[in-house]
Amino acid sequence: MRARRTIAPYLRPTPLYRYQGLCDLLDAEVYVKHENHQPVGAFKVRGGLNLMANLSDEERARGVIAASTGNHGQSVAYAARTFGVQAYLCMPHGSNPGKVAAIRSFGAEIIFHGEDFDEALEHAGVLAQERGYRYIHSANEPYLVAGVGTHTYEIVESLPEVEVVIVPVGGGSGACGACIAAKGLNPAIEVIAVQAEKAPAAYLGWKGEDASNAKMETAAEGLQTRVPYEMTQAIMQQLLDDFVLVSEEEIRRAIVTVLETTHNVAEGAGAAPLAAALQLKERLAGKTVALIMSGGNLSLEKLRAALAATGQETPA
């Protein structure tokens, strides 16, 4: 895979660990792909590096702009610093302060605009036109999809017996990459996507239903999209085996279960595959399952909320 060769000088493969606690919970062989161990704490950096490596000198000289609630922004900022490119990030007001600080630490300039991701995204497109920046969409970028798909390539390479891969969906780049990699290596592998009930735009699009009035109320930042995206929808409709929705309560419980069983902190999107697996427990019984923990950039405030909602003590 060309993308794997491109990003290899910059990123090591992330761990794929089997956890007995999760195996017992799901009555299956359960492995976690730890994208939360990436240098930016999330899988997106794979795509950012692959895309930045493939930009022309002229595009790099113009600078790049993107919109993000955090992880895509960190990916773009990290990759831009790696290749000596100036990056600008449009983020909605009230974004995760930890992610904001991380983006700034990589040298990117942050432009706050709007109340949610899609308002920030629209503003980024306007600035790209006005100022000539190379606009980097969070999903509709072939190099991003190819880059993030290397996580599933690594799963199949180290665990060829894998039968099911469960991946979270916001814009859909991670799910598309998972589908392309899995089906290219072994068409029998089942790829299941998961999104929040309170932000179901991609799910509705995949089902062929009207997503124009889809709500966007989830607390899981990586799942916060209000509209489906054309390129990723086309790939998922062709290759994705199934798509499920999980509630906010299920996501919070999965965050706590991840902490208890793996001793890792998962953000909402990163815990969503476990929430989906618990929902599909009977179907997954006896199978070899890989859960893509897409990110670990959970704020302390949201960790406290998850612990409180599940009746656990909160950290001081």
C-alpha positions as CSV (number, residue, x, y, z in Angstrom):
1,M,0.0,0.0,0.0
2,R,1.5,3.3,-1.1
3,A,0.1,5.3,1.8
4,R,1.7,3.0,4.3
5,R,5.1,3.5,2.6
6,T,4.5,7.3,2.6
7,I,3.8,7.6,6.3
8,A,6.2,4.9,7.6
9,P,9.1,7.4,8.1
10,Y,6.9,9.5,10.4
11,L,4.7,7.0,12.3
12,R,5.1,3.6,13.8
13,P,2.3,1.0,13.7
14,T,0.0,1.4,16.7
15,P,-0.5,-1.5,19.2
16,L,-3.2,-4.1,18.6
17,Y,-3.9,-5.7,22.0
18,R,-6.2,-8.5,23.1
19,Y,-8.0,-7.8,26.4
20,Q,-9.4,-10.7,28.4
21,G,-11.9,-8.5,30.2
22,L,-13.5,-7.4,26.8
23,C,-13.3,-11.0,25.6
24,D,-15.3,-12.2,28.6
25,L,-17.7,-9.3,28.3
26,L,-18.5,-10.0,24.6
27,D,-17.9,-13.8,24.5
28,A,-15.6,-13.2,21.6
29,E,-11.9,-12.7,20.8
30,V,-11.6,-8.9,21.2
31,Y,-8.7,-6.8,20.1
32,V,-8.3,-3.0,20.4
33,K,-6.4,-1.0,17.8
34,H,-4.9,1.8,19.8
35,E,-5.0,4.9,17.6
36,N,-5.2,6.8,20.9
37,H,-1.4,6.1,21.0
38,Q,-0.7,8.3,18.0
39,P,1.4,11.4,18.6
40,V,-1.7,13.5,18.3
41,G,-3.8,11.0,20.2
42,A,-6.0,10.0,17.2
43,F,-6.0,8.2,13.9
44,K,-6.4,11.3,11.8
45,V,-2.7,12.0,11.8
46,R,-2.2,9.1,9.3
47,G,-4.3,10.9,6.7
48,G,-2.8,14.3,7.4
49,L,0.7,13.1,6.8
50,N,-0.2,11.2,3.7
51,L,-2.0,14.2,2.2
52,M,0.7,16.7,3.1
53,A,3.4,14.4,1.6
54,N,1.5,14.5,-1.7
55,L,0.8,18.2,-1.9
56,S,2.7,20.1,-4.7
57,D,5.3,22.7,-3.8
58,E,2.9,25.4,-4.9
59,E,0.1,24.2,-2.6
60,R,2.5,24.0,0.3
61,A,3.7,27.6,-0.3
62,R,0.1,28.8,-0.3
63,G,-0.6,27.3,3.2
64,V,-3.5,25.0,4.1
65,I,-6.8,25.5,5.9
66,A,-9.2,23.1,7.4
67,A,-12.1,23.0,9.8
68,S,-12.2,20.7,12.9
69,T,-13.6,20.0,16.3
70,G,-10.1,18.8,17.2
71,N,-8.6,15.6,15.8
72,H,-8.6,16.5,12.1
73,G,-7.1,19.9,13.2
74,Q,-4.4,18.3,15.1
75,S,-3.6,16.0,12.2
76,V,-3.4,18.9,9.7
77,A,-1.3,21.0,12.2
78,Y,1.1,18.2,13.0
79,A,1.6,17.2,9.3
80,A,2.0,20.9,8.3
81,R,4.7,21.4,10.9
82,T,6.4,18.2,9.7
83,F,6.5,19.5,6.1
84,G,7.2,23.1,6.9
85,V,3.7,24.4,5.8
86,Q,1.6,27.1,7.5
87,A,-1.7,25.8,8.7
88,Y,-4.9,27.6,9.6
89,L,-7.7,25.8,11.5
90,C,-11.3,27.0,11.8
91,M,-12.9,25.6,15.0
92,P,-16.3,26.2,16.5
93,H,-16.6,28.2,19.7
94,G,-16.4,26.0,22.8
95,S,-14.1,23.5,21.2
96,N,-12.2,21.0,23.5
97,P,-9.6,23.2,25.2
98,G,-7.0,20.4,25.2
99,K,-7.3,20.0,21.5
100,V,-7.1,23.7,20.9
101,A,-3.9,23.9,22.9
102,A,-2.5,20.9,21.0
103,I,-3.2,22.5,17.7
104,R,-1.5,25.7,18.7
105,S,1.5,23.8,20.0
106,F,2.0,22.5,16.5
107,G,2.3,26.1,15.1
108,A,-1.1,26.4,13.5
109,E,-3.3,29.5,13.7
110,I,-6.8,29.0,15.0
111,I,-9.8,30.9,13.8
112,F,-12.9,30.4,15.9
113,H,-16.1,30.6,14.0
114,G,-19.7,29.2,14.5
115,E,-21.4,27.1,17.1
116,D,-20.6,23.7,15.5
117,F,-18.3,21.9,13.1
118,D,-20.4,22.5,10.0
119,E,-20.5,26.3,10.6
120,A,-16.7,26.2,11.0
121,L,-16.3,24.1,7.9
122,E,-18.3,26.6,5.8
123,H,-16.2,29.4,7.0
124,A,-13.0,27.6,6.2
125,G,-14.2,27.1,2.6
126,V,-14.9,30.9,2.3
127,L,-11.4,31.8,3.6
128,A,-9.8,29.3,1.3
129,Q,-11.4,31.1,-1.7
130,E,-10.6,34.6,-0.4
131,R,-7.0,34.0,0.6
132,G,-5.9,31.2,-1.7
133,Y,-5.2,28.5,0.9
134,R,-5.2,24.8,0.0
135,Y,-8.5,23.7,1.6
136,I,-8.3,20.3,3.3
137,H,-11.8,18.7,3.8
138,S,-12.0,16.4,6.8
139,A,-13.5,13.5,4.7
140,N,-13.7,14.2,1.0
141,E,-9.9,13.8,0.4
142,P,-8.6,10.6,-1.3
143,Y,-5.2,10.9,0.3
144,L,-6.8,11.3,3.8
145,V,-8.8,8.1,3.3
146,A,-5.8,6.2,2.0
147,G,-3.7,7.4,4.9
148,V,-6.2,6.5,7.7
149,G,-6.9,3.2,6.1
150,T,-3.4,2.0,7.1
151,H,-4.8,1.3,10.6
152,T,-6.9,-1.5,9.2
153,Y,-4.0,-2.7,7.0
154,E,-2.0,-3.1,10.2
155,I,-4.8,-4.9,11.9
156,V,-5.1,-7.5,9.1
157,E,-1.4,-7.8,8.8
158,S,-0.9,-8.7,12.5
159,L,-4.2,-10.5,13.0
160,P,-5.1,-12.2,9.7
161,E,-7.8,-14.2,11.4
162,V,-9.8,-11.1,12.1
163,E,-13.5,-11.5,11.1
164,V,-15.0,-8.2,12.1
165,V,-13.7,-4.6,12.3
166,I,-15.8,-2.0,14.0
167,V,-15.0,1.7,13.3
168,P,-16.6,5.0,14.4
169,V,-18.0,7.5,11.8
170,G,-18.0,11.3,11.8
171,G,-17.3,12.3,8.3
172,G,-16.5,8.8,7.3
173,S,-12.8,8.8,6.3
174,G,-11.8,6.2,8.9
175,A,-14.7,3.9,7.9
176,C,-13.9,4.3,4.2
177,G,-10.2,3.6,4.8
178,A,-11.2,0.5,6.9
179,C,-13.4,-0.8,4.2
180,I,-10.9,-0.3,1.4
181,A,-8.1,-1.9,3.3
182,A,-10.1,-4.8,4.8
183,K,-11.9,-5.7,1.5
184,G,-8.7,-5.4,-0.5
185,L,-6.9,-7.8,1.8
186,N,-9.7,-10.2,2.6
187,P,-13.2,-9.6,1.2
188,A,-14.7,-11.8,3.9
189,I,-13.9,-9.4,6.7
190,E,-17.0,-7.6,7.9
191,V,-16.7,-3.9,8.5
192,I,-19.3,-2.3,10.8
193,A,-19.6,1.5,11.3
194,V,-21.0,3.2,14.3
195,Q,-22.3,6.7,14.8
196,A,-24.2,8.6,17.6
197,E,-28.0,8.5,17.7
198,K,-27.8,12.3,18.3
199,A,-25.7,12.9,15.2
200,P,-26.9,10.4,12.6
201,A,-26.3,12.2,9.3
202,A,-23.8,9.7,7.8
203,Y,-26.0,6.8,9.0
204,L,-29.1,8.3,7.3
205,G,-27.2,8.9,4.1
206,W,-25.9,5.4,4.0
207,K,-29.5,4.1,4.5
208,G,-30.7,6.2,1.6
209,E,-32.8,8.4,3.9
210,D,-33.1,12.1,4.0
211,A,-30.4,13.6,6.2
212,S,-31.1,17.3,5.5
213,N,-32.6,17.9,8.9
214,A,-30.4,15.5,10.9
215,K,-29.7,16.6,14.4
216,M,-26.2,17.2,15.7
217,E,-26.4,17.0,19.5
218,T,-23.9,14.4,20.5
219,A,-21.2,15.2,23.1
220,A,-18.7,12.9,21.2
221,E,-16.7,15.5,19.2
222,G,-15.4,13.0,16.7
223,L,-18.9,12.0,15.7
224,Q,-20.2,15.6,15.4
225,T,-21.2,16.0,11.7
226,R,-24.6,17.4,10.6
227,V,-24.5,16.3,6.9
228,P,-23.2,13.3,5.0
229,Y,-20.3,13.8,2.6
230,E,-20.4,12.7,-1.0
231,M,-17.1,10.9,-1.5
232,T,-17.2,8.9,1.8
233,Q,-20.9,8.1,1.3
234,A,-20.2,6.6,-2.1
235,I,-17.4,4.4,-0.7
236,M,-19.4,3.3,2.4
237,Q,-22.5,2.4,0.3
238,Q,-20.4,0.2,-1.9
239,L,-18.2,-1.5,0.7
240,L,-19.6,-1.1,4.3
241,D,-21.3,-4.2,5.7
242,D,-23.4,-2.6,8.4
243,F,-24.0,0.6,10.3
244,V,-25.4,1.0,13.8
245,L,-26.3,3.9,16.1
246,V,-25.5,4.2,19.8
247,S,-26.9,6.4,22.5
248,E,-25.1,9.0,24.6
249,E,-25.5,6.7,27.6
250,E,-24.0,3.8,25.7
251,I,-21.0,5.9,24.7
252,R,-20.5,7.1,28.3
253,R,-20.7,3.5,29.6
254,A,-18.2,2.4,26.9
255,I,-15.8,5.1,28.0
256,V,-15.8,3.8,31.5
257,T,-15.6,0.2,30.4
258,V,-12.6,1.0,28.3
259,L,-11.0,2.6,31.3
260,E,-11.7,-0.4,33.5
261,T,-10.7,-3.1,31.1
262,T,-7.8,-1.6,29.1
263,H,-6.6,1.2,31.4
264,N,-6.8,3.6,28.5
265,V,-8.8,6.8,28.1
266,A,-11.0,6.9,25.0
267,E,-12.8,9.9,23.8
268,G,-16.5,9.4,22.8
269,A,-15.7,8.4,19.2
270,G,-12.9,6.1,20.4
271,A,-15.3,4.3,22.7
272,A,-18.2,4.1,20.3
273,P,-17.0,0.8,18.6
274,L,-17.2,-0.9,22.0
275,A,-20.6,0.5,22.5
276,A,-21.6,-0.9,19.2
277,A,-20.0,-4.3,20.0
278,L,-22.0,-4.5,23.2
279,Q,-25.2,-3.8,21.2
280,L,-24.3,-6.5,18.7
281,K,-23.0,-9.0,21.4
282,E,-25.1,-12.0,20.2
283,R,-24.1,-11.5,16.6
284,L,-20.3,-11.2,17.5
285,A,-20.2,-14.2,19.9
286,G,-17.3,-16.5,19.1
287,K,-15.8,-14.2,16.4
288,T,-12.5,-12.4,16.3
289,V,-13.3,-8.7,16.5
290,A,-11.1,-5.6,16.2
291,L,-12.3,-2.4,17.7
292,I,-10.7,0.8,16.4
293,M,-10.1,3.1,19.3
294,S,-9.9,6.1,17.1
295,G,-8.8,8.6,19.7
296,G,-8.1,9.3,23.3
297,N,-8.4,13.1,23.5
298,L,-11.1,13.2,26.2
299,S,-11.4,16.3,28.3
300,L,-11.3,15.9,32.1
301,E,-14.7,17.5,32.2
302,K,-16.2,14.8,29.9
303,L,-14.4,12.0,31.7
304,R,-15.9,13.3,35.0
305,A,-19.3,13.4,33.3
306,A,-19.0,9.8,32.0
307,L,-17.9,8.6,35.5
308,A,-20.7,10.4,37.2
309,A,-23.3,9.2,34.7
310,T,-22.3,5.6,35.3
311,G,-22.2,5.9,39.1
312,Q,-18.4,6.0,39.4
313,E,-16.3,8.2,41.6
314,T,-14.8,11.2,39.8
315,P,-11.1,12.2,40.0
316,A,-10.1,15.1,42.2
